[in-house]
Structure formats: structure tokens, C-alpha cells
Amino acid sequence: DAGITQSPRHKVTETGTPVTLRCHQTENHRYMYWYRQDPGHGLRLIHYSYGVKDTDKGEVSDGYSVSRSKTEDFLLTLESATSSQTSVYFCATRPGQGERETQYFGPGTRLLVL
Amino acid sequence: TQLLEQSPQFLSIQEGENLTVYCNSSSVFSSLQWYRQEPGEGPVLLVTVVTGGEVKKLKRLTFQFGDARKDSSLHITAAQPGDTGLYLCAGALKAGNNRKLIWGLGTSLAVNP
């Protein structure tokens, strides 16, 4: 358990509204990730961060933006939510890039876009 | 497209049976990880294998990395209801200074008492 919390845990929103999901970690891990998990697609990387204010796109970044102003917080924003963004969102952290280093996942946020 | 195929997709067995889950790719990975995910929770890392041919044991679970580092297997001996969950494999690809994880779709295991 790497002390990862996600908020909110559940959210229902309407198409076209902006949504921000928060990931908070207490372990001072350098790397943080946002994934979405969908049936038939598995886990897909949205964005990741390799340090404060250092972020990069993953494989499904369209319609999403991120910010990391502090080591412990990584925010994911859906600029204008669409029904295709209904999913379960997971935050993950990792201390470094060593092959045997553990990647820890948060409990997830279930988002429903109506 | 880099794919990591897991099989079987679903498995329902009785307590006490043995099972093997497979993870296959045409890509060579620098390492491969196995996770277990329970409903409503995030995945939890079980093991990381790095060396071709590496075998790791975690109680009744045995993990093997293929010699060519393209495939892996997870064998569970005498399965118990507590083993129920979604088992995910993820292979790591290095691209310069970056490390990219390729995820399988998972094997959903149900162990019935």
C-alpha cells in the first residue's frame, strides 16, 4: 500500500461539463500515471508525470489534460466530458524506473458521463 | 501495434484444482509483471520477472518468464476461493529513457468452494 487516494471515488456528470479527478500520494514517488480501464480494452495509459511540472501523453490522451504542481498530487481533467469517457480511472505511482520497482495503484474513480 | 495476449480469458474451477494462465507476445520485454485485481479495487503487483527463463514462486503461485522474454506463465497449485480475481500481465518496453508498459486484457479466475 503506497498511500494513494483518489477523489472522488464515484462521479456522475453530464456531457460537455469539465471534470477533474485528483490523485494524492504520501510516498514521495517520482512517477505518477493516469489509466482508464474498460471492458475489452484493458488498462490504457492516458498521461504520466516524471516529476513536478513534467508530464507527457500516453496512448489515449485526447480530451484529457493533467497537472502536477506538487510531488504528491496529480490531477486529471476532462476538458469537456463525453459519453466515451465513461470509465474507471486509476492513478498509479512508482518510485523510479528500475525494472523491479513496484507500481502501486489507487482504488479507482468510477465516472459516468450522461 | 504491440499486443500482449492472455489466455484463457475466463476460467472457473473448483477449489483444489491446478491452473495455468498464459501471457504471449511477439515483442521482447525488458521485464514482465503480474498483477491481481479484485472487484472495485486497483491492481496489486504480485511479481516482476526480468531475466529470460526466470522462475519465481509466491506460496502456491509459480511465475515463469520465457527464455526469449516474449512470454510468461502463471501456475496456481491447489487453487483456493481467495485466489479469485482478475489476473493481469504487463510487459515493459524500453524506448530511450522511457519505459512503456503493454497490458494484457486479463484472465478472470473464479475458484468455487
Interface residues (C-beta under 8 A of the other chain):
Chain A: I4 G40 H41 G42 L43 R44 L45 F90 A92 Q97 E99 R100 T102 Q103 Y104 F105 G106 P107 G108
Chain B: S30 S31 Q33 G40 E41 G42 P43 V44 L45 T48 V50 L88 A90 A92 R99 K100 L101 W103 G104 L105 G106
